[in-house]
Amino acid sequence: MAMRAAAAAPRSLRRLFSTSTFIPPPITAATPATPPAEPSTNLFVSGLSKRTTSEGLHEAFSKFGQVVNARVVTDRVSGYSKGFGFVRYASLEDAAEGIKGMDGKFLDGWVIFAEYARPRPPLSPQNNGAPPYGR
C-alpha cells in the first residue's frame, strides 16, 4: 500500500508541473478607456478610507476653494464609508484647483483620486422606472 502511494505521488506532481496545451487568447488592442468627464463643479473622489467622514472630506478639499457640499457615501447597514464620495465647489476654477491639489494625495492614510463627476445614466424603463434592487 505504501509502495502504491509512493508511485502515485510522482504522477500527480508530474501532472501539476507539466506543460499543457493551453494557448492564451491573442492580445488585442486594449478596450478604449472612457473619455474624461466634462468639467463641472461636482467632483468624484475615490479611494477613501472607511474612517473618512463628510466633515473630513470637506475640510481637506476646502483648502483649494469654496466647498458648497461634501458627502461620503456610506453603507446603509454599517454606516461605514463605501470608499467614495462627492465634493461640490462654488466655481469651476475651484473644482480644477481641488483636483490638482488632492488627486493622488493621502487622506486618512489612503491615496485618494479626484476627478470630475459624470452624470448618472438615465434609468431604464424596466420595473416601472424604479431603481434596481440594492440602490
C-alpha positions in Angstrom: 0.0 0.0 0.0 2.8 2.4 0.9 4.6 1.5 -2.3 1.4 2.3 -4.3 1.2 5.8 -2.7 4.8 6.5 -3.4 4.4 5.6 -7.0 1.3 7.8 -7.4 2.9 10.8 -5.9 5.3 11.4 -8.9 2.5 11.1 -11.3 0.4 13.8 -9.6 3.5 16.0 -9.3 4.2 15.4 -13.0 0.6 16.4 -13.8 1.0 19.5 -11.6 4.2 20.7 -13.2 3.6 19.5 -16.8 3.2 21.9 -19.6 -0.2 21.9 -21.1 -1.5 22.6 -24.5 -3.3 25.7 -23.2 -2.9 28.6 -25.7 -3.7 32.0 -24.3 -6.0 34.2 -26.4 -4.4 36.6 -28.8 -3.6 40.0 -27.4 -5.9 42.6 -29.0 -6.0 46.3 -28.7 -6.9 47.3 -25.2 -10.5 48.3 -24.7 -10.8 52.1 -25.1 -10.9 54.0 -21.8 -14.0 56.0 -21.1 -13.5 59.6 -22.1 -12.8 62.1 -19.3 -15.9 63.8 -17.9 -16.8 67.3 -18.8 -15.5 69.9 -16.3 -18.1 70.7 -13.6 -18.3 71.9 -10.1 -19.0 68.4 -8.8 -16.0 66.1 -8.1 -16.0 62.3 -7.7 -13.5 61.2 -5.0 -12.5 57.6 -4.8 -10.1 55.6 -2.6 -11.4 56.9 0.7 -10.7 55.2 3.9 -13.6 53.7 5.9 -12.7 56.2 8.6 -13.2 59.2 6.3 -16.2 61.4 7.2 -18.1 64.0 5.2 -16.6 66.7 7.6 -13.1 65.4 7.0 -13.6 65.4 3.2 -15.0 68.9 3.4 -12.0 70.1 5.5 -9.4 68.5 3.1 -10.9 70.0 0.0 -11.7 73.4 1.4 -8.0 74.3 1.2 -8.4 74.6 -2.5 -11.6 76.7 -2.8 -15.1 77.3 -1.5 -16.7 73.9 -0.9 -20.5 74.0 -1.2 -21.1 70.4 -0.2 -19.0 67.3 0.6 -20.5 63.9 1.1 -19.0 60.5 1.8 -21.3 57.7 0.5 -21.9 55.2 3.4 -23.3 51.7 3.7 -26.9 51.8 5.0 -26.4 49.0 7.5 -22.9 49.5 8.9 -22.6 53.3 8.4 -19.0 52.9 7.2 -17.8 54.6 4.1 -18.1 52.8 0.8 -14.8 54.3 -0.3 -16.0 57.1 -2.4 -17.7 60.5 -2.2 -18.6 63.7 -3.9 -17.4 67.3 -3.4 -19.2 70.3 -4.9 -17.3 73.6 -5.3 -18.8 77.0 -5.9 -16.9 77.5 -9.2 -15.2 75.6 -12.0 -11.9 77.2 -11.1 -12.1 76.0 -7.5 -13.0 72.5 -8.7 -10.0 72.4 -11.0 -7.8 73.5 -8.1 -9.3 70.8 -5.9 -8.5 68.1 -8.5 -5.0 69.5 -8.9 -4.4 69.7 -5.2 -5.9 66.4 -4.0 -5.6 63.9 -6.8 -3.1 61.2 -5.8 -2.7 62.6 -2.3 -3.1 61.0 1.1 -6.3 61.4 3.2 -6.6 59.4 6.4 -3.7 57.2 5.4 -5.1 56.3 1.9 -4.3 57.6 -1.5 -7.3 59.3 -3.0 -8.2 60.1 -6.5 -10.3 63.1 -7.6 -11.9 63.7 -10.9 -14.9 65.5 -12.4 -18.1 63.5 -11.7 -20.0 62.0 -14.5 -23.8 62.4 -14.6 -25.9 59.4 -13.7 -27.1 57.4 -16.7 -30.8 57.5 -17.3 -32.9 54.8 -15.7 -34.2 52.1 -18.0 -38.0 51.7 -18.3 -37.9 48.2 -16.7 -39.5 47.9 -13.2 -41.7 50.9 -13.9 -38.7 53.3 -13.6 -37.8 52.1 -10.1 -34.0 51.7 -9.5 -32.6 48.2 -9.4 -32.5 46.3 -6.2 -29.8 47.4 -3.8 -29.6 51.0 -4.9 
